[in-house]
């Protein structure tokens, strides 16, 4: 498993052997290789260059492999080292293993053994790194949750919230922000997945750009061209080379939105990018490496897509090592007053109007609407109301009408049984009468509406007059 484009360093005093090793790795899909024949240059190189793995000859002039190994293990213990040795040096090789070498190879090295050792060592190193990183994340997250203190509060300023669920997500983002692993963000339409991806980018400290692309509807050719670019002549209208978004996001973050709609061929290319850090531009057979961090987002249930055979299981598990689930607005209704005030201010400014005063019962009305379009839908509702507003207190009727029209598209709170199926309500003890059920629903609607008969009537699907008659009748019979 090639580690996100970081090069492999091979150190041997024989130039011919270095050329042979480089050829072996190139044909095995590992193109990024640095070779050194002078062992004195190794430590200066490591202090200024990220390396995924070192292959170290044991018997060299100036500094031997065993001496270099001790220095590397002391200064850069995270870099795995494979020792290459002659048969009469096996005792020294065993000693090197005790000092922390990951493997040893006996000269002359057979290609399959060489490549297999490197790939297995890098994969094991990556897994150890992920476990260590996860442990650090858990400890950091625990500390943050105990204090509710964010180290990067400014990274989340675009996400307006008073929700404890959202604050917990912010803490999690801080704990994983600096990891190189891909991030998977799931949430319904309009919950703010791109804003959360931007927050992850800010927390990461990456110096490169944040680049977002919606991959829904892109066939494999368009996906490859958009992300990886093309070479002149790749297709009829390709009259010059063009870099893809992956280059624009180099050293930064690339957000792939609507990842659940990606074609199977494109999924394979994305998996290679995630696992090996490599890709091909259209019309080119030269591998290129990427340093961009990948964030993927969707409103789909990818586990269901896997069952349907439309999404690869290996890609899903590669993506979701860091998984962020954004709750819908109906699960964080405490955010509605804050968002309402913000959108009233924002819309009034864009329409060059004075900010209107909302009626006191508006929050109650909005809090009882399920918001299938989430925050984006709330913004649309506010814009519609402010655009129609003329003077005085903001009209509640505009919101009622909007909710009435859109509410019919929302999923029902109860699922009606099909055929001989059982109803989705569970009753214990005596089965309630129709009158008792009606009284309960009216009482619950009045409770949710904070005693406002107009809002309660809309929840029940009644006119205000009809509800008033039922309430009056119930009062007389009590």
KEPA-288629 format. One record per residue (C-alpha): residue number from 0; residue in one letter; z, y, x. Coordinates in Angstrom, 2 decimals, padded with zeros to 5 digits. Layout:
BEGIN
<NUM 'A' <Z Y X>>
...
***
This chain:
BEGIN
<0 'X' <000.00 000.00 000.00>>
<1 'X' <-001.26 003.15 001.72>>
<2 'X' <001.41 005.84 001.49>>
<3 'X' <-000.11 008.95 -000.15>>
<4 'X' <-002.54 009.69 002.68>>
<5 'X' <000.03 009.92 005.51>>
<6 'X' <-001.55 008.57 008.72>>
<7 'X' <-000.71 005.42 010.63>>
<8 'X' <000.06 005.99 014.33>>
<9 'X' <-001.05 003.36 016.86>>
<10 'X' <000.23 003.59 020.45>>
<11 'X' <-001.31 001.47 023.23>>
<12 'X' <-002.37 002.31 026.78>>
<13 'X' <-005.68 000.40 026.41>>
<14 'X' <-008.42 002.47 024.75>>
<15 'X' <-010.47 -000.58 023.79>>
<16 'X' <-007.54 -002.04 021.86>>
<17 'X' <-007.03 001.26 020.04>>
<18 'X' <-010.68 001.25 018.95>>
<19 'X' <-010.33 -002.35 017.75>>
<20 'X' <-007.19 -001.56 015.70>>
<21 'X' <-008.82 001.51 014.14>>
<22 'X' <-011.85 -000.57 013.07>>
<23 'X' <-009.60 -003.21 011.51>>
<24 'X' <-007.76 -000.62 009.41>>
<25 'X' <-010.90 001.26 008.41>>
<26 'X' <-012.50 -001.88 006.97>>
<27 'X' <-009.19 -002.67 005.19>>
<28 'X' <-009.23 000.67 003.33>>
<29 'X' <-006.82 002.58 005.61>>
<30 'X' <-008.94 005.39 007.08>>
<31 'X' <-006.27 007.85 008.22>>
<32 'X' <-005.30 006.56 011.67>>
<33 'X' <-004.04 008.43 014.74>>
<34 'X' <-004.26 006.71 018.12>>
<35 'X' <-002.43 007.60 021.35>>
<36 'X' <-002.89 006.01 024.77>>
<37 'X' <-000.19 008.12 026.45>>
<38 'X' <003.28 007.12 025.26>>
<39 'X' <004.73 010.46 026.43>>
<40 'X' <002.91 012.25 023.59>>
<41 'X' <004.47 010.15 020.82>>
<42 'X' <007.74 012.02 020.23>>
<43 'X' <006.18 015.52 020.28>>
<44 'X' <003.60 014.30 017.75>>
<45 'X' <006.27 012.83 015.44>>
<46 'X' <008.25 016.08 015.45>>
<47 'X' <005.29 017.96 013.99>>
<48 'X' <003.43 015.35 011.93>>
<49 'X' <004.37 013.12 008.96>>
<50 'X' <003.60 009.48 009.76>>
<51 'X' <003.74 006.51 007.39>>
<52 'X' <004.09 003.78 010.06>>
<53 'X' <003.93 003.28 013.84>>
<54 'X' <002.32 000.36 015.69>>
<55 'X' <003.85 000.33 019.17>>
<56 'X' <002.75 -001.65 022.23>>
<57 'X' <005.74 -002.99 024.11>>
<58 'X' <004.43 -002.86 027.69>>
<59 'X' <003.13 000.63 028.58>>
<60 'X' <003.38 002.97 031.58>>
<61 'X' <005.55 006.11 031.49>>
<62 'X' <007.60 005.15 028.39>>
<63 'X' <007.81 001.52 027.31>>
<64 'X' <007.72 000.47 023.67>>
<65 'X' <011.39 -000.57 023.75>>
<66 'X' <012.47 002.87 025.07>>
<67 'X' <010.33 004.66 022.49>>
<68 'X' <011.70 002.48 019.71>>
<69 'X' <015.29 003.52 020.49>>
<70 'X' <014.32 007.21 020.42>>
<71 'X' <012.32 006.85 017.19>>
<72 'X' <015.10 004.94 015.43>>
<73 'X' <017.54 007.65 016.54>>
<74 'X' <015.46 010.70 015.53>>
<75 'X' <013.19 009.37 012.73>>
<76 'X' <014.89 006.27 011.27>>
<77 'X' <012.80 006.51 008.06>>
<78 'X' <009.53 005.64 009.89>>
<79 'X' <008.93 001.86 010.10>>
<80 'X' <007.81 000.51 013.51>>
<81 'X' <005.81 -002.64 014.24>>
<82 'X' <005.98 -003.93 017.83>>
<83 'X' <002.92 -005.46 019.54>>
<84 'X' <003.81 -007.82 022.37>>
<85 'X' <002.40 -010.38 024.77>>
<86 'X' <003.59 -014.00 024.61>>
<87 'X' <005.78 -013.66 027.73>>
<88 'X' <007.57 -010.67 026.13>>
<89 'X' <008.84 -012.48 023.02>>
<90 'X' <012.45 -012.22 024.10>>
<91 'X' <012.09 -008.44 024.32>>
<92 'X' <010.36 -008.42 020.92>>
<93 'X' <013.31 -010.21 019.34>>
<94 'X' <015.62 -007.62 020.88>>
<95 'X' <013.44 -004.89 019.37>>
<96 'X' <013.81 -006.49 015.94>>
<97 'X' <017.57 -006.29 016.35>>
<98 'X' <017.20 -002.58 017.14>>
<99 'X' <015.32 -001.94 013.89>>
<100 'X' <011.66 -002.86 014.34>>
<101 'X' <010.11 -004.03 011.06>>
<102 'X' <007.86 -006.75 012.54>>
<103 'X' <006.26 -007.90 015.77>>
<104 'X' <002.70 -009.06 016.48>>
<105 'X' <001.57 -011.22 019.39>>
<106 'X' <-001.56 -010.25 021.34>>
<107 'X' <-004.40 -010.89 020.79>>
<108 'X' <-003.76 -009.78 017.20>>
<109 'X' <-005.77 -011.52 014.45>>
<110 'X' <-007.17 -009.03 011.90>>
<111 'X' <-005.68 -010.57 008.72>>
<112 'X' <-002.25 -010.83 010.32>>
<113 'X' <-002.51 -007.23 011.57>>
<114 'X' <-003.56 -005.72 008.24>>
<115 'X' <-001.13 -007.85 006.22>>
<116 'X' <001.81 -006.85 008.42>>
<117 'X' <000.99 -003.15 008.10>>
<118 'X' <000.53 -003.20 004.33>>
<119 'X' <003.65 -005.30 003.71>>
<120 'X' <005.75 -003.07 005.97>>
<121 'X' <004.54 000.13 004.29>>
<122 'X' <005.12 -001.30 000.81>>
<123 'X' <008.66 -002.40 001.72>>
<124 'X' <009.34 001.01 003.27>>
<125 'X' <008.09 002.75 000.14>>
<126 'X' <010.29 000.59 -002.12>>
<127 'X' <013.34 001.28 000.04>>
<128 'X' <012.54 004.98 -000.09>>
<129 'X' <012.25 004.89 -003.87>>
<130 'X' <015.60 003.07 -004.22>>
<131 'X' <017.29 005.54 -001.86>>
<132 'X' <015.70 008.47 -003.68>>
<133 'X' <016.76 007.09 -007.07>>
<134 'X' <020.35 006.71 -005.87>>
<135 'X' <020.37 010.31 -004.69>>
<136 'X' <018.85 011.43 -008.00>>
<137 'X' <021.51 009.61 -010.02>>
<138 'X' <024.36 011.11 -007.97>>
<139 'X' <022.83 014.58 -008.18>>
<140 'X' <022.18 014.27 -011.92>>
<141 'X' <025.76 013.10 -012.52>>
<142 'X' <027.13 016.13 -010.68>>
<143 'X' <024.84 018.53 -012.54>>
<144 'X' <025.69 017.09 -015.96>>
<145 'X' <029.42 017.37 -015.26>>
<146 'X' <029.11 021.08 -014.46>>
<147 'X' <026.00 022.02 -016.55>>
<148 'X' <024.97 024.12 -013.57>>
<149 'X' <021.30 024.39 -012.65>>
<150 'X' <020.38 025.21 -009.07>>
<151 'X' <016.93 026.46 -010.13>>
<152 'X' <017.60 028.18 -013.45>>
<153 'X' <014.57 030.42 -012.93>>
<154 'X' <012.27 027.38 -012.85>>
<155 'X' <012.90 026.82 -016.57>>
<156 'X' <012.65 030.41 -017.85>>
<157 'X' <009.45 029.68 -019.81>>
<158 'X' <011.23 027.03 -021.89>>
<159 'X' <013.48 028.74 -024.45>>
<160 'X' <016.28 026.47 -025.58>>
<161 'X' <019.91 026.20 -026.61>>
<162 'X' <019.64 022.42 -026.92>>
<163 'X' <021.94 020.11 -024.97>>
<164 'X' <019.14 017.52 -024.96>>
<165 'X' <016.82 019.96 -023.24>>
<166 'X' <019.50 021.02 -020.76>>
<167 'X' <019.99 017.37 -019.83>>
<168 'X' <016.24 017.12 -019.16>>
<169 'X' <016.43 020.21 -016.94>>
<170 'X' <019.16 018.55 -014.89>>
<171 'X' <017.05 015.41 -014.58>>
<172 'X' <014.04 017.47 -013.45>>
<173 'X' <016.17 019.06 -010.73>>
<174 'X' <017.31 015.65 -009.55>>
<175 'X' <013.75 014.27 -009.23>>
<176 'X' <011.90 017.49 -008.49>>
<177 'X' <011.47 017.00 -004.75>>
<178 'X' <010.41 013.36 -005.00>>
<179 'X' <006.79 012.59 -004.10>>
<180 'X' <006.54 010.04 -006.92>>
<181 'X' <004.27 010.71 -009.90>>
<182 'X' <005.89 012.03 -013.09>>
<183 'X' <005.14 010.89 -016.64>>
<184 'X' <005.88 013.33 -019.49>>
<185 'X' <005.69 012.17 -023.10>>
<186 'X' <006.17 014.27 -026.17>>
<187 'X' <004.61 015.08 -029.51>>
<188 'X' <001.89 017.71 -029.79>>
<189 'X' <003.31 021.20 -029.33>>
<190 'X' <006.60 020.24 -027.65>>
<191 'X' <005.77 022.01 -024.36>>
<192 'X' <004.64 019.25 -022.00>>
<193 'X' <002.67 021.62 -019.78>>
<194 'X' <005.60 024.03 -019.54>>
<195 'X' <007.80 021.13 -018.44>>
<196 'X' <005.20 020.09 -015.86>>
<197 'X' <005.20 023.65 -014.48>>
<198 'X' <009.00 023.48 -014.23>>
<199 'X' <008.74 020.23 -012.24>>
<200 'X' <006.25 021.95 -009.91>>
<201 'X' <008.54 024.95 -009.39>>
<202 'X' <011.56 022.76 -008.65>>
<203 'X' <009.52 020.66 -006.20>>
<204 'X' <009.13 023.55 -003.79>>
<205 'X' <005.51 022.54 -003.13>>
<206 'X' <003.49 025.40 -001.65>>
<207 'X' <000.16 024.38 -003.18>>
<208 'X' <-001.21 025.33 -006.60>>
<209 'X' <-000.30 023.97 -010.01>>
<210 'X' <-003.59 022.73 -011.53>>
<211 'X' <-003.86 021.36 -015.08>>
<212 'X' <-006.76 019.47 -016.65>>
<213 'X' <-007.11 017.84 -020.07>>
<214 'X' <-008.77 014.47 -019.47>>
<215 'X' <-009.20 013.55 -023.15>>
<216 'X' <-012.86 012.98 -023.99>>
<217 'X' <-014.00 012.78 -020.35>>
<218 'X' <-016.18 009.76 -019.60>>
<219 'X' <-015.82 008.14 -016.19>>
<220 'X' <-018.51 010.27 -014.54>>
<221 'X' <-017.06 013.53 -015.86>>
<222 'X' <-013.55 012.44 -014.87>>
<223 'X' <-014.64 011.65 -011.30>>
<224 'X' <-016.69 014.84 -011.01>>
<225 'X' <-013.88 017.03 -012.39>>
<226 'X' <-011.13 015.53 -010.25>>
<227 'X' <-012.89 014.37 -007.11>>
<228 'X' <-015.96 016.61 -006.96>>
<229 'X' <-019.46 015.56 -005.91>>
<230 'X' <-021.90 015.65 -003.04>>
<231 'X' <-025.30 017.30 -003.23>>
<232 'X' <-027.76 014.95 -004.92>>
<233 'X' <-025.09 012.85 -006.66>>
<234 'X' <-027.00 013.45 -009.90>>
<235 'X' <-030.01 015.50 -011.01>>
<236 'X' <-028.34 018.91 -011.32>>
<237 'X' <-026.01 018.48 -008.32>>
<238 'X' <-027.83 020.96 -006.06>>
<239 'X' <-024.84 021.50 -003.73>>
<240 'X' <-021.46 020.00 -002.79>>
<241 'X' <-018.57 020.82 -005.11>>
<242 'X' <-014.88 020.19 -004.52>>
<243 'X' <-012.83 018.63 -007.31>>
<244 'X' <-009.53 019.76 -008.77>>
<245 'X' <-007.69 017.31 -006.52>>
<246 'X' <-008.65 019.54 -003.56>>
<247 'X' <-007.59 022.68 -005.42>>
<248 'X' <-004.19 021.04 -006.03>>
<249 'X' <-003.80 019.95 -002.40>>
<250 'X' <-000.20 020.40 -001.30>>
<251 'X' <000.71 021.20 -004.91>>
<252 'X' <000.68 019.53 -008.33>>
<253 'X' <-002.12 018.15 -010.50>>
<254 'X' <-001.32 017.73 -014.22>>
<255 'X' <-003.48 015.20 -016.09>>
<256 'X' <-002.92 015.98 -019.77>>
<257 'X' <-003.73 013.46 -022.55>>
<258 'X' <-003.66 010.58 -020.04>>
<259 'X' <-003.57 008.09 -022.94>>
<260 'X' <-007.24 008.82 -023.69>>
<261 'X' <-008.48 007.95 -020.20>>
<262 'X' <-011.27 005.37 -019.95>>
<263 'X' <-010.64 002.02 -018.24>>
<264 'X' <-012.83 002.81 -015.19>>
<265 'X' <-011.08 006.15 -014.74>>
<266 'X' <-007.70 004.42 -015.01>>
<267 'X' <-008.65 002.19 -012.08>>
<268 'X' <-009.59 005.22 -009.97>>
<269 'X' <-006.36 006.98 -010.88>>
<270 'X' <-004.35 003.88 -009.96>>
<271 'X' <-005.99 003.82 -006.51>>
<272 'X' <-005.22 007.51 -006.07>>
<273 'X' <-001.55 006.92 -006.96>>
<274 'X' <-001.10 003.79 -004.85>>
<275 'X' <-003.16 004.60 -001.77>>
<276 'X' <-003.61 008.38 -001.89>>
<277 'X' <-007.40 007.99 -001.55>>
<278 'X' <-010.47 008.80 -003.64>>
<279 'X' <-014.27 009.10 -003.41>>
<280 'X' <-016.31 012.13 -004.38>>
<281 'X' <-019.33 011.32 -006.57>>
<282 'X' <-022.31 010.43 -004.39>>
<283 'X' <-020.16 009.74 -001.33>>
<284 'X' <-018.99 006.50 000.28>>
<285 'X' <-016.48 008.31 002.52>>
<286 'X' <-012.84 007.94 001.57>>
<287 'X' <-010.79 011.11 001.29>>
<288 'X' <-007.03 011.43 001.11>>
<289 'X' <-004.95 013.56 -001.25>>
<290 'X' <-001.59 015.25 -000.84>>
<291 'X' <-001.34 016.46 -004.46>>
<292 'X' <001.57 015.29 -006.59>>
<293 'X' <000.39 013.79 -009.87>>
<294 'X' <001.99 014.54 -013.25>>
<295 'X' <000.58 012.77 -016.33>>
<296 'X' <001.36 013.69 -019.93>>
<297 'X' <000.51 012.35 -023.36>>
<298 'X' <001.58 012.32 -027.00>>
<299 'X' <000.61 008.63 -027.25>>
<300 'X' <002.93 005.65 -027.16>>
<301 'X' <001.42 004.04 -024.06>>
<302 'X' <003.29 000.77 -024.63>>
<303 'X' <001.37 000.41 -027.88>>
<304 'X' <-001.85 001.27 -026.02>>
<305 'X' <-001.06 -001.50 -023.53>>
<306 'X' <-000.66 -003.97 -026.42>>
<307 'X' <-004.00 -002.76 -027.82>>
<308 'X' <-005.63 -003.33 -024.44>>
<309 'X' <-006.63 000.33 -024.03>>
<310 'X' <-004.23 001.19 -021.19>>
<311 'X' <-003.52 -000.69 -017.97>>
<312 'X' <-000.01 -002.04 -017.59>>
<313 'X' <-000.01 -001.59 -013.79>>
<314 'X' <-000.98 002.07 -014.15>>
<315 'X' <001.75 002.62 -016.76>>
<316 'X' <004.47 001.21 -014.52>>
<317 'X' <003.14 003.18 -011.56>>
<318 'X' <003.33 006.39 -013.60>>
<319 'X' <006.64 005.96 -015.37>>
<320 'X' <009.01 005.53 -012.42>>
<321 'X' <009.95 009.11 -013.34>>
<322 'X' <009.76 009.45 -017.13>>
<323 'X' <010.53 012.62 -019.09>>
<324 'X' <010.69 012.38 -022.89>>
<325 'X' <010.64 015.78 -024.62>>
<326 'X' <012.41 015.70 -028.02>>
<327 'X' <010.54 017.14 -031.04>>
<328 'X' <011.72 020.40 -032.57>>
<329 'X' <013.25 018.60 -035.58>>
<330 'X' <015.69 016.94 -033.14>>
<331 'X' <016.76 020.28 -031.63>>
<332 'X' <016.95 022.57 -034.64>>
<333 'X' <019.49 024.73 -032.80>>
<334 'X' <016.48 026.15 -030.92>>
<335 'X' <014.85 027.51 -034.08>>
<336 'X' <016.75 030.88 -034.21>>
<337 'X' <016.05 031.56 -030.53>>
<338 'X' <012.37 030.63 -030.81>>
<339 'X' <011.96 032.57 -034.06>>
<340 'X' <013.29 035.76 -032.50>>
<341 'X' <011.08 035.29 -029.44>>
<342 'X' <007.91 034.70 -031.47>>
<343 'X' <008.67 037.65 -033.77>>
<344 'X' <008.96 039.87 -030.69>>
<345 'X' <005.87 038.41 -029.00>>
<346 'X' <003.67 038.53 -032.12>>
<347 'X' <004.72 042.05 -033.08>>
<348 'X' <003.86 043.26 -029.58>>
<349 'X' <000.45 041.55 -029.61>>
<350 'X' <-000.36 042.99 -033.07>>
<351 'X' <001.05 046.40 -032.11>>
<352 'X' <003.58 046.34 -034.97>>
<353 'X' <007.28 047.02 -035.17>>
<354 'X' <009.33 043.86 -035.01>>
<355 'X' <010.25 042.95 -038.62>>
<356 'X' <013.71 041.87 -039.75>>
<357 'X' <013.75 038.24 -040.92>>
<358 'X' <015.50 037.41 -044.23>>
<359 'X' <018.89 035.70 -043.71>>
<360 'X' <017.77 032.48 -045.49>>
<361 'X' <014.70 032.04 -043.25>>
<362 'X' <016.57 029.99 -040.63>>
<363 'X' <017.77 027.64 -043.37>>
<364 'X' <014.22 027.24 -044.71>>
<365 'X' <012.77 026.52 -041.27>>
<366 'X' <015.60 024.15 -040.34>>
<367 'X' <014.68 021.91 -043.26>>
<368 'X' <011.02 021.62 -042.29>>
<369 'X' <010.07 018.67 -040.01>>
<370 'X' <007.58 020.66 -037.87>>
<371 'X' <004.96 017.99 -037.12>>
<372 'X' <003.31 020.55 -034.81>>
<373 'X' <006.64 021.41 -033.15>>
<374 'X' <007.08 024.70 -031.24>>
<375 'X' <003.36 025.45 -031.36>>
<376 'X' <003.43 025.20 -035.16>>
<377 'X' <006.47 027.49 -035.42>>
<378 'X' <004.57 030.05 -033.35>>
<379 'X' <001.60 029.79 -035.73>>
<380 'X' <003.85 030.21 -038.79>>
<381 'X' <005.44 033.33 -037.33>>
<382 'X' <002.07 034.81 -036.36>>
<383 'X' <000.74 034.26 -039.90>>
<384 'X' <003.79 035.90 -041.46>>
<385 'X' <003.86 038.91 -039.13>>
<386 'X' <000.10 039.44 -039.50>>
<387 'X' <000.55 039.71 -043.31>>
<388 'X' <003.72 041.81 -043.06>>
<389 'X' <003.56 045.49 -044.01>>
<390 'X' <007.08 046.93 -044.06>>
<391 'X' <010.75 046.22 -044.71>>
<392 'X' <012.27 042.74 -044.46>>
<393 'X' <009.86 039.95 -043.54>>
<394 'X' <008.62 038.10 -046.63>>
<395 'X' <010.06 034.64 -047.15>>
<396 'X' <007.13 033.78 -049.44>>
<397 'X' <004.67 033.66 -046.56>>
<398 'X' <006.79 031.00 -044.86>>
<399 'X' <007.24 029.06 -048.12>>
<400 'X' <003.50 028.96 -048.72>>
<401 'X' <002.71 027.88 -045.16>>
<402 'X' <005.34 025.13 -045.25>>
<403 'X' <004.23 023.98 -048.69>>
<404 'X' <000.64 023.59 -047.50>>
<405 'X' <001.49 021.95 -044.19>>
<406 'X' <004.45 019.95 -045.44>>
<407 'X' <002.16 017.67 -047.42>>
<408 'X' <000.65 016.51 -044.12>>
<409 'X' <004.01 015.56 -042.63>>
<410 'X' <005.18 011.96 -042.72>>
<411 'X' <007.46 011.18 -045.67>>
<412 'X' <011.15 010.78 -045.00>>
<413 'X' <011.15 007.42 -046.80>>
<414 'X' <008.60 004.62 -046.49>>
<415 'X' <007.70 003.09 -049.80>>
<416 'X' <007.60 -000.74 -049.88>>
<417 'X' <004.25 -002.56 -049.91>>
<418 'X' <003.68 -005.52 -052.24>>
<419 'X' <006.92 -007.45 -052.66>>
<420 'X' <008.53 -005.80 -049.60>>
<421 'X' <012.07 -004.49 -049.82>>
<422 'X' <012.72 -000.76 -050.16>>
<423 'X' <013.71 001.14 -047.03>>
<424 'X' <017.06 002.20 -048.50>>
<425 'X' <020.18 000.08 -047.97>>
<426 'X' <022.91 000.08 -050.61>>
<427 'X' <026.32 -001.52 -050.21>>
<428 'X' <028.41 -002.55 -053.19>>
<429 'X' <027.23 -001.71 -056.71>>
<430 'X' <023.61 -000.56 -057.04>>
<431 'X' <023.63 003.19 -057.93>>
<432 'X' <022.26 004.40 -061.23>>
<433 'X' <019.30 006.80 -061.40>>
<434 'X' <021.69 009.58 -062.49>>
<435 'X' <023.99 008.98 -059.50>>
<436 'X' <021.02 008.98 -057.12>>
<437 'X' <019.71 012.23 -058.60>>
<438 'X' <023.15 013.86 -058.31>>
<439 'X' <023.40 012.75 -054.69>>
<440 'X' <019.94 014.11 -053.77>>
<441 'X' <020.64 017.44 -055.45>>
<442 'X' <024.00 017.76 -053.68>>
<443 'X' <022.42 016.88 -050.32>>
<444 'X' <019.56 019.37 -050.84>>
<445 'X' <022.03 022.14 -051.75>>
<446 'X' <024.07 021.29 -048.67>>
<447 'X' <021.05 021.47 -046.36>>
<448 'X' <019.90 024.70 -048.02>>
<449 'X' <023.34 026.29 -047.57>>
<450 'X' <023.55 026.81 -051.33>>
<451 'X' <020.14 028.52 -051.64>>
<452 'X' <018.61 027.16 -054.85>>
<453 'X' <015.06 028.21 -053.95>>
<454 'X' <015.11 026.29 -050.67>>
<455 'X' <016.88 023.30 -052.23>>
<456 'X' <014.27 023.20 -055.03>>
<457 'X' <011.43 023.13 -052.48>>
<458 'X' <013.11 020.24 -050.64>>
<459 'X' <013.37 018.30 -053.90>>
<460 'X' <009.86 019.14 -055.05>>
<461 'X' <011.14 021.02 -058.11>>
<462 'X' <010.79 024.53 -059.41>>
<463 'X' <013.84 026.72 -059.04>>
<464 'X' <014.22 026.81 -062.84>>
<465 'X' <014.19 022.99 -063.06>>
<466 'X' <016.87 022.70 -060.38>>
<467 'X' <018.97 025.38 -062.05>>
<468 'X' <018.89 023.43 -065.35>>
<469 'X' <020.05 020.24 -063.59>>
<470 'X' <022.86 022.08 -061.82>>
<471 'X' <023.98 023.72 -065.09>>
<472 'X' <023.92 020.36 -066.90>>
<473 'X' <025.91 018.71 -064.12>>
<474 'X' <028.48 021.53 -064.24>>
<475 'X' <028.95 021.11 -068.01>>
<476 'X' <029.41 017.32 -067.70>>
<477 'X' <031.90 017.58 -064.84>>
***
